[in-house]
Amino acid sequence: MRTTSAPAGAEDARARTSPCASGASPADAPEARMTANGADFAAANDFPASGAGGPAASATDALVRRYLASRDAALRERIVADNLYIAQIIARRFSGRGVEYDDLYQVASLALFKAIDRFDPGKGVKFVSFVTPTMVGEVKNYFRDRSRAIRMPRRRAEMARSVRAAQARLEQRLGRSPRVDELAQALGASEDDVVEALELSRALTPASLDAQAGEEGEGSPLGRLLGGDDPAFAAFERGDMLSRALEALDARQREVIRARFYEDLSQREVARRLNVSQMTVSRIERQALKRMRGAMDENGTTTGERP
């Protein structure tokens, strides 16, 4: 994932919340603001913090409630600006693992935008306590998506995980493997989605090359059944390419080319056979090679090799 542009309002807020911004004091640094928002944020992120949730956390919760009631874009931008410092902390925490800080910052910032709309004040959870694990989860999902040998859309990957979890629960409860319709009912999904998730789960599980290809552990290892490069194919393709190029020559040119490159005769020997001068053989050879290269160019098969 490459960083293009930060979410709306993110750049200005990032400059305001950066501990390196001009005129910033230690109290304005993200870690200090984290302490001001209380132990909930520290507990969710395993960061040491002192003090308890104070006026800052309460003000944020009130602001989020106002936004959810009015859907005012200006309030949303203010909430984002006030909480982007969390994205900075999370991005620094996960940096140095093969992903640039800016990429992680953007992932966490986008998660903040989504979390604002998903937050439910009625559950009695502080906004910071909700948004922090949400942002951390998005960053971890980003790392997981990058580590897969076969990448798939996030929605399908989540569906595959849900199906596997439902399978384990139903097997324990039913004492047998659940049917597709039972999985679909348990997940509230369609049977087609469940079948697709089951197929994706099998496709994402790599098989060992030492595993037996036959049933019940019989047969040869899978590694022995894999194909490899056959040099005979390259020789066949090269011969077919030259045969087609020779068809573009007239009879005299083909005779010269065959004598020179297939019979390995010198120009003098070819001239003696054709009862012509060596200069004539040289001219015919140049013309023939030029025509053959032109024919191969037209067919898109030029290899740069001498016939």
N, C-alpha and C positions, 0 to 999 in steps of 0.2 A: 504494500500500500504506500503510495507516495503522497506527501502532503501537498495539497493544491492551495486551498484557502481555508482559513479557519471559519467556523460558524459565525453568523452575523453577531456582531458585538463582542466576539471573542478576542480579537486583536487588541481593541482598546482596553478591554478588561484585563487582558494579559499584561499589558504595559503597566496598568495601575496596580496590579497585584504582585508584580515581579519584585522580589527583594532587592534586585539590582537597579530598580527604577530610580530616577533622579530624586533625591530628597527623601527616600524611604528610610524609615527608622527600623530598628530590630523588631519593634512591636508590630510592624506592618508585614513582616515576613510570613509566608504561609504557615510555618510551624507555630508561630506565635498566635496567629488567627485561629489555628486549629485548637489550641488550648482554650481560647476564648469561647469557642463553640461547645466545649464540654467533653466529658469523658466518653460520650456515645461515639463520637468520631474516632477517638483514640482506640476504643475497644474494637470497633469494626475494622480497623486497619493495623492493629498490633503496634501502634505508636505510643510511646509514653507521653502522657499528658497529665497536667495537674489542674485542679479546679473542677468545677461542675458546669453544667449547661447554664449559661447566663443570658443576659438580655439579647445578645447577638443571635442566639439560636431561636429565642422566642420571636424576635423581630422577623427572622427569616420565615418561620412557620406562619406568622400572620400575613406576610407578604404573599406566600404561596397560596394561602386560603383566598386572599383577595383576587389573585390571578385566576384560580380555578373557578371562582364565581363569575368573573367578568370576561375572562379570556383576553385581557388587554395585552397587546404585544409589548407595550412599553414596560409593563410590570414583569413580563417574562424576561426581557432583556436585562432588567435590573437584578432579577434573581440569578440569572446566569453570571452577570458581572460580579455579584457578591460571592459566588461559590466556585468560580473558576480556580481559586487557589487550591481546591481539593484535587482538581485535575492535574495541577502542577506537582503536588505531592505524590500522587499515584504514578504519574509519568516518570518522576525521578526514582521512585521505588522500583519500577520494573525496567528501567533503562539499563544498558550494559548487557543485554541478553540477545544481541543480534538485531535489535530494532532501534531505530533512531528515536531520540527523545521527542522530536516534533511529531512523529507518527503516533506515538503513544499519547501525547498530549491531545492530539486531535480525536483519537478514539475515545478517550475519557471525556472530552468536551461534548462530543456528540451524544454520549451516554447521559450526560447531565441534561441536555435538551429533552431527551426521551423520558428521563425520570421525572421531570417536572410535570409532564402531562399524565404520568402513570401514578403519581403520588395520591394517596387517599388519606386525608387528615382524620377521617372518621375512625381509623384503626388505632389512634392514640400513639403513633410512632412519630418521633421528631423527623423533620425533613432531612437533616444531616445524617441521621442514623439509617434512613432509607436510601438516600442517594449515593452514599459512599460504597456500600457493597454492590450496588447496581453498577457503578462505574468500574470497580475492581473486577466484577464479573465480566464486563464487556472487554476489558483489557486481556483477561485470561482467555476468553473465547477467541480473541484475535490471535493470541499466541498459539492456541490449539488449532485454529484453522490454518495457520501458516505451517504447522508441523505435520499436517496430514500428507501422506504420499499422494493420495487422490483427494482433491478438494471438491466440495459440493456446496450448494447454497445453504446458508445458515438455517433456513426454515426446515429443509429436508434433514439436515444433520440433527436438529433438535427433535424432529419427529422420530427418527431412527432411535435416538436415546430413550425417548418416551416409550416406544414399543418394546425395547429390550427390558426396561424397568417393569412395564406392565406384564410382560411374559413371566418374569421371575415371580411377581406377586401372585399371578393366577396359577402358575404351576404349583406353588406352595399351598394355595388354597384348594385347588381342584384335585391335586395329586396326579395330574397329567398335563401334557402340553395343551395350551389353550388353542381353540380354533380362531380363524381370522375374524369371524363375526363377533366372538367373545372379546377379542382384543379391541375391535372397533367400538363395541359398546362401552367397554371400560374407559377408553380414551375419548369418547365422544367424537370420533372421526369416521370417515367413510372407509369401507373395506378396501377400496382401490388405494387409498393413502397408506393403509396398513400394509398391503401387499408390496407397494413400492418401497416402504421403509424396510421391510424384511429383506427384499432383494438388495437394497443399498447396504444393509448391514453385512450381508455375505460378501458383497463386492469389496467392502472396505477392510475385510479381514484377510491379510496376506497368507498365502499357503507356503509352507516350507518346501524348498526344492528337494529335501530329503524325504518328504512324505510319499507314501506309496500311492501310485495312480489307480490301482485296482481296488475293489471292494474288500472290506475286512482286512486291510493291511497287506493284501496280495498284489503282486505286480511290481513293475520297475519304479524306481524313484522318479518324481516329476522332472528332475534335472536332466535325466537321460533322454526325455522325450522332447526337450526343447530343440528347435532348429538352430542351425548355425550358418555362417557364410560358406557357400559352396563355390570354390574358384572356377568350377566348370561353367557356372552360369555367366560369370564375367567373360570367359573365353567365348561362350556361345554368342553373347550380345555383341562382343567386338567383331566376331566373324560375320554375323548378320549385318552389322553396320557397314563393314567393308564390302560385302557382297552387293548391298544396295547402292553404295557409292560407285562400284564398278559398272553397274548398269547404266550410269550416266555417260560412260565413255564409248567411243566408237571402237571398231574391231582392232585397228592398228594400235590405239592407245592401250586397250586391254592387254594386247599381246606384249607390249613393252613393259607395262606394270607387272604382269605375271612373271616375265623373264627376269626383271630386275629384283623384285621383292619376294617372289615365291621360289624361284629357282636360284636366286642369289648370283646372277650373272653380272659381269661388268658391262659398262656401256659399249666397250669395244667388242665383247663377245656377242652382245645383242645386235650390234651393227653388222657384224659378219653374218649372223644368222639371217637378218632381214635384207642383206645386200644393200645397205645404205651407209652413209657416213656416220661417224660417232657424233658429230655435231647435230645431225638430224635426230638421232636417238635422244640426245640431251634435250632438244627442243620439244620433242613429243612427250618426254617424261615430265617436263615442267608444265606443259599444257594439261596433261592428264591429272597431275597432282592438284593443280589449281581448280580443275573442274570437280574433282572428288571433294575437295574442301568446300567448294560452293554447294554441292549436293548435301553434304553433312550439315552445313550451316542452315540450309532450308529445312531440314528435318529436325533441327535442334539437337543433334547428336555429336557435335564437335567435342572431342576429348583432348585435343592438343597432341595426340600421339601420332607418330609416323606410321603410315599404313605398312 
